[in-house]
Amino acid sequence: MIKYSVVIVDDHTLLSQAIATMVNTFSKFKVLYTCKNGQELVEKFSTSAKYIPDIVLMDINMPLMNGIETTDWITKNHETVNVMALSVEDEDTTILKMLKVGAIGYLLKDTEKSVLENALIEIAENGFYHTKTVTNLLMKSLSDNYSEEITLKEREVTFMKHACSEMTYKEIADVMCLSPKTIDGYRDVLFTKLNVKNRVGLVMYAIKNKIYTP
């Protein structure tokens, strides 16, 4: 079985080790290593491609380089890496900051083991994960940010509807009879046009504007 690689970034060593031990019990995942802060992660990423994981579990409050700064750096430099926040911070502003810099999910550290495993599976297979709380928060944020009219092409709307499903981008390319590169192009154009940084934002926009109905 192919396992997805995970890196944990948290300045609390014992907690980080405990999370790593737990994640390693999940059949589809393995922990590559842990870091105490974002600066340490950046240094690891810069050393070798073997240190670049599929998923990063990111704490928020850390010395030298916090979770928001680190997630922003990952989004800009390693767009294939999915970041999910795992924090004690439950303030709306903090959650939105993480999502706006590219995090594709947000969980609190008191979450149950099964919820964390399910979240990792959703991220690995579908590219995003969001709880009801995060969904409501994003919807409110979108209401504030998308008052202007945005014109979408027919193909963009079709792609967006497919992006709201559980299909991977490659599967969407097959369904639309397009190359994966073309689908990546649609995705990037929509990210820019709608001012979103990940698939979660795309889905929330589609729901808010009734392009997609859950």
C-alpha positions in Angstrom: 0.0 0.0 0.0 1.3 3.5 -0.9 1.5 5.7 2.1 1.2 9.4 2.1 4.0 11.3 3.8 3.3 13.7 6.7 5.5 16.3 8.5 4.5 17.8 11.8 5.5 21.3 12.7 5.0 22.1 16.4 7.3 23.7 19.0 6.0 21.4 21.8 8.3 18.4 21.4 6.3 15.9 23.5 3.1 16.8 21.8 4.7 16.7 18.4 6.1 13.2 19.1 2.7 12.0 20.4 1.0 13.2 17.2 3.6 11.6 15.1 3.2 8.3 16.9 -0.6 8.5 16.4 -0.3 9.4 12.7 2.0 6.4 12.2 -0.8 4.1 13.3 -2.9 5.2 10.4 -2.6 2.7 7.6 -2.3 5.3 4.8 0.2 7.6 6.4 3.7 7.8 7.6 5.6 10.6 9.4 8.8 11.7 7.7 10.0 13.9 10.5 8.9 16.7 12.9 10.1 20.3 13.2 10.0 22.8 16.1 9.2 25.9 13.9 8.7 27.1 10.4 12.3 28.1 9.9 13.4 24.5 10.6 10.9 23.3 8.0 12.1 25.7 5.4 15.7 24.5 5.9 14.6 20.9 5.6 12.7 21.6 2.4 15.7 23.4 0.9 18.1 20.5 1.7 16.5 17.7 -0.4 13.4 16.8 -2.3 13.1 13.7 -0.1 12.2 16.0 2.8 9.1 17.4 1.0 6.0 15.6 2.2 2.5 15.3 0.8 0.9 16.9 3.9 2.1 19.2 6.7 0.3 19.4 10.0 1.0 23.0 11.1 0.9 24.6 14.5 0.2 28.4 14.6 2.1 30.0 17.5 5.8 29.1 17.1 9.1 31.0 17.6 11.3 32.2 14.7 8.6 31.5 12.0 5.0 30.9 12.9 2.4 28.8 11.2 0.9 31.6 9.1 4.2 32.7 7.8 5.3 29.1 7.1 2.1 28.2 5.3 2.4 31.3 3.2 5.9 30.3 2.2 4.9 26.7 1.4 2.0 27.9 -0.8 4.3 30.2 -2.8 7.2 27.7 -3.1 5.7 24.2 -2.9 2.1 24.3 -4.2 1.8 20.5 -4.3 2.2 20.3 -0.5 -1.0 20.4 1.4 -1.0 22.2 4.7 -3.6 21.6 7.5 -3.5 23.6 10.6 -3.5 21.7 13.9 -3.7 24.2 16.7 -5.3 25.2 20.0 -6.2 28.6 18.4 -9.9 28.9 17.8 -10.2 32.6 17.0 -12.0 33.3 13.7 -9.4 35.8 12.6 -6.6 33.2 13.1 -8.5 30.5 11.2 -9.2 32.9 8.3 -5.5 34.0 8.2 -4.4 30.4 7.9 -7.0 29.6 5.2 -6.2 32.8 3.2 -2.4 32.0 3.0 -3.2 28.5 1.7 -4.1 26.0 4.4 -6.6 23.5 3.1 -8.0 22.5 6.5 -8.1 23.5 10.2 -8.4 21.3 13.2 -8.1 21.9 16.9 -5.7 19.8 18.9 -8.4 18.3 21.1 -9.9 16.6 18.1 -10.5 12.8 18.2 -8.1 10.4 16.6 -10.7 9.2 14.1 -11.4 12.8 13.0 -7.8 13.5 12.4 -7.4 10.3 10.3 -10.5 11.1 8.3 -9.2 14.6 7.7 -5.9 13.3 6.4 -7.6 10.9 4.1 -9.8 13.7 2.7 -6.8 15.9 2.1 -4.8 13.1 0.5 -7.6 11.9 -1.8 -9.6 15.1 -2.5 -7.3 17.9 -1.8 -9.2 19.7 0.9 -10.9 19.2 4.3 -13.2 21.5 6.2 -15.4 21.3 9.2 -18.9 22.9 9.5 -17.4 25.7 11.6 -14.8 26.5 9.0 -17.4 26.3 6.2 -19.6 28.8 8.0 -16.6 31.1 8.6 -15.5 31.0 5.0 -19.0 31.7 3.8 -19.2 34.8 6.0 -15.8 35.9 4.7 -16.8 35.4 1.1 -19.9 37.5 1.7 -17.6 40.3 2.6 -15.1 39.8 -0.2 -17.1 39.0 -3.3 -19.7 41.8 -3.6 -18.4 42.7 -7.1 -19.7 40.8 -10.1 -17.3 38.2 -11.6 -17.7 36.8 -15.1 -17.0 33.1 -15.5 -16.6 31.2 -18.7 -18.7 28.1 -19.4 -15.7 25.8 -19.1 -14.6 27.5 -15.8 -18.1 26.9 -14.4 -18.0 23.2 -15.5 -14.6 22.8 -13.9 -15.7 24.4 -10.7 -18.7 22.1 -10.4 -16.4 19.1 -10.8 -14.0 20.6 -8.3 -16.8 20.5 -5.7 -16.9 16.7 -6.0 -14.5 14.1 -4.6 -12.8 13.8 -8.0 -9.0 14.5 -8.2 -7.8 17.1 -10.7 -6.6 14.2 -12.9 -10.1 12.6 -12.8 -11.6 16.0 -13.7 -9.3 16.2 -16.7 -10.5 12.8 -17.9 -14.2 13.7 -17.5 -13.7 17.0 -19.3 -11.6 15.3 -22.0 -8.7 17.7 -21.3 -5.1 17.4 -20.4 -4.1 17.7 -16.7 -2.1 20.7 -17.7 -5.2 22.4 -19.1 -7.1 21.7 -15.9 -4.3 23.1 -13.8 -4.6 26.2 -16.0 -8.3 26.5 -15.2 -7.6 26.1 -11.5 -4.9 28.8 -11.5 -7.0 31.2 -13.5 -10.0 30.8 -11.1 -7.7 31.1 -8.0 -6.6 34.5 -9.4 -10.0 35.6 -10.6 -11.8 34.7 -7.4 -8.9 35.7 -5.1 -8.8 32.3 -3.4 -5.7 30.2 -2.7 -7.0 26.6 -2.5 -9.8 24.2 -3.5 -11.7 25.0 -0.3 -12.1 28.6 -1.3 -13.2 27.5 -4.8 -15.9 25.2 -3.3 -17.1 27.9 -0.9 -17.4 30.4 -3.8 -19.4 27.9 -5.8 -21.8 27.2 -2.9 -22.3 30.9 -2.1 -23.0 31.7 -5.7 -25.3 28.7 -6.2 -23.0 27.2 -8.9 -22.9 24.1 -6.8 -25.5 22.8 -4.3 -24.2 20.3 -1.7 
